[in-house]
């Protein structure tokens, strides 16, 4: 509990949670409108529902939403005052937020209390909205007024039941399916929980997002009875199944529209989905500031995950368009399909909270390259108040740090001490800095928004890579040869080597690009020149670093040893 609360202990997480609940709540009337339209043609069990027009359901939901704000405020206030959540806590279970009883650390309980209060408030809004819409549905069928149904709600428990169920769904509290329950059972083990600290909320986001797609809606209709039995705790009636089928098709109408929007944004260059596979193109893409699964606004990239479930159909639409374009351009349909699966798998793992498990497997298979970074990022999450400390460190220190070991990783998250850790250097020798520094780092999403660098050299390298040329430089080696002896560089020595080599190569490539005639050169000659410049710059930087830093260090070590 201390670890989870510490990871959530920052303003950005709390505001993002609020925004996520708000997006699902505001999308409710639109989905209701789609469901009302779909209800006219829904058939379950061979019986077709009598045709009754329900255009007023969406309006009723808006009315119920607007009329529930006082109750929402009361729920928020009650949870903050008592510490008991009405809807329960997503990631730690139970209703009481007072789960940490260690002095000083118990203040972290307010992290859970605030998230519970926000969920309770939006739960009240969604319950009021859905209650009004369901009452309108029943009133139209019975030929009575909605107020009459609401005034005798105790006689219509199914209406209240559906309202509560939809409120749980929109605040990401819905019971998980078989796979989700199996993952949660595994998370009871400490080691697995360390790899997958958050799952319930993210799994609900992914499930709701998939339900918005045509395939997801079809699967939802096919398993209506099982899903409703699990969520209602009883055998559903035919009326329950008819309504659920209508809701599924209504959601699919909205989701299909979002998929089309994602494809259109991708075609217009306003959205990214996948990213290049491992190799030079991927290096060039990231060095130029490219980010997958993002909406592009000017030279900024906003990550899709902030949109919650809505991100899934948008991403699938954009990814499908990219895969189709790649297949048509290169006539490599198998490669395009494989890339689609790879990119979607990465997106799914990020959205569902299983990225930690994937990183663990990657570290196990490639311990030399990835094990140390995995341990650093995992162990620092156990530092109390780590989320808030990291946010404050970003306020005072705009530079992204490159820790060498667990202790450095801890220092990098502590305000005032992060500057003692070496800076992270990119492949062109520049220190990497955050997009938002100072007080702006306290704003939600400030550190998640990317910036595409208007650098002609980086853009030219990316263009050449996309044209099929292997030209993007990788990082310099961390081992140098001195008189036949292989010597490992310290962190400071390697950063000096990389900085000099990268900056010198960038400067010379930029100078070549500014000369007349560069644009008319064939790509093969451009690639040859860039590779030559990079190699010469690295030779010079390696010799300089060796003479000025490595050799004096080795002499001092040997003198001390003797």
ABEGO torsion letter per residue (X at the ends): XAAAAAAABBAAAAAAAAAAAAAAAAAAAAAAAAAAAAAAABBBGGBBBBBBBAAAAAAAAAAAAAAAAAAAAAAAAAAAAAGBBAAEBAAAEEABABABABBGAAAAAAAAAAAAAAAAAAAAAAAAAAAAAAAAAAAAAAGBBAAAAAAAAAABAAAAAAAAAAAAAAAGABBBBAAAAAAAAAAABAAAAAABABAAAAAAAAAAAAAABAAAAAAAAAAAAAAAAAAAGBBBBAAAAAAAAAAAAAAAAAAAAAAAAAAAAAAAGABBBBBBBBEAAAAAAAAAGBBBGBBBBEABBBBAAAAEAAAAAAAAAAAAAAAAAAAAAAGBAAAAAAAAAAAAAAAAAAAAGAAAAAAAAAAAABAAAAAAAAAAAAAAAABBGAAAAAAAAAAABABBBBBBEAAAAAAAABBGAAAABBBBBBAAGBBBBBABBEAAAABBGAAABBBBBBBAAAAAAAAAAAAGBBABBBBBBABBBBGGBBBBBBAAAAAAAAAAAAAAAAAAAAAAAABBGAAABBAAAAAAAAAAAAAAAAAAAAAAAAAAAAAAAAAAAAAAAX
